[in-house]
């Protein structure tokens, strides 16, 4: 019997994650069944269960792949570019709606909430690290505001549709410059 390569296994796992990401963004978790994921991925039920025990594990895998394109410096232009990146992901990949679904699910799933909290902590730490001239407490306060405003912008994109990031960028810059 031929042996399946790790690259093949990784590609199948990613195929499931990609299908779930798209389906969760458009239908939510509660309205997505494993049957829906079988159909969306083009794989069999057994193939999906080979990689994931259920939807919760798929959601966690989606979160673990999430990354931020956080700028190296927090300048007016880089903040604007960062928010434009969030806007582009919302338009092209339904990312804002997906994150909204993840947050909603995290509100009722402690394991997912722990993962989301960890990622938010890492993001706040990364923002604070980009403020080396600030006292640690002040950098932490600014990082908290930065993350909250970015998440607020993403939530607004999910609900209201395409929005100009300029007011959000101005608020972030006000927090940084205060």
Secondary structure, 3 states (H helix, E strand, C coil): CCCCCHHHHHHHHHHHHHHHHHHHHHHCCCCCCHHHHHHHHCCCHHHHHHHCCCHHHHHHHHHHHCCCCCCCCCCHHHHHHHHHHHHHHHHHHCHHHHHHHHHHHHCCCHHHHHHHHHHHHHHHHHHHHCCCCCCHHHHHHHHHHHHHHHHHHHHHHHHHCCCCCHHHHHHHHHHHHC
